[in-house]
Amino acid sequence: ARPTLQLERAMKVGVSEADLSAARRRIQQIEAGARLQHALQSEMIDVVQGQLREAQKVGVAQDLLDEGIRRIQQLKAVAQIREALKDMAKLTLGVIEDLVSTADAVGVGELTGESKQVYDTVVKRRDKMRAEKQLRNAAKGQDVFALLAAIQTAEKAGVDPKKIAAAQQVWERIAELKKPTARVQLLAAVEGKDIGKLDDSIKLARAVGVEKRVVDRGELRLRVLQGLAANEAESSQGGDASSKRRVQLP
């Protein structure tokens, strides 16, 4: 039976006024909670705020009230993003970073529907602007790896192909300048036994386009050194185990 019908029956059988009052309040809580739960699906701040106020007045469970507060925070964050997106030309990376940070703090990224679409739009814009900044900075330096990574990130983020092509040209010039030095460094590393230095030299040589036969020679030497290092490690462990066994003998 409905709560109100049960209350009417209780009044007829002489239930105390205190119990009736508690029952009335409980019914108010149940009904207000149900209305708030329904309002949580709304995209309108006023709707959620109205039902939240009513639920607070009658003492609805705090966990449900917290859901209402969080939903309002989410909708406010989405509203801020939507307003900012009206004039994309004026949006700086700093402003976008703040908008996304605020939205992330209240879980907007976990939403669905229109709110999620608005959030995804600003995140995509942020990623693109980040990639453009990374590309500009990398193109000013001489680090072929940083520039190559920036180019790859820019491609994924949908940066203007013309900007990517310009960065690619910068990368090619840097690579061409570094190629002779990279070749010499690799050949020197091949003659040594430093695995880390040889590995780094191979990566640089490959990145700047040193001829394949030289890179192949470096990779062969690297495998040899790695194999020797592994054998030495195994021998060392075996020696330690033998020593322990000898110590444990009576």
Helices and strands as residue ranges (DSSP letters): H 3-12, H 17-39, H 45-57, H 62-84, G 85-90, H 93-105, G 108-110, H 113-140, H 144-157, H 161-191, H 195-208, H 212-248
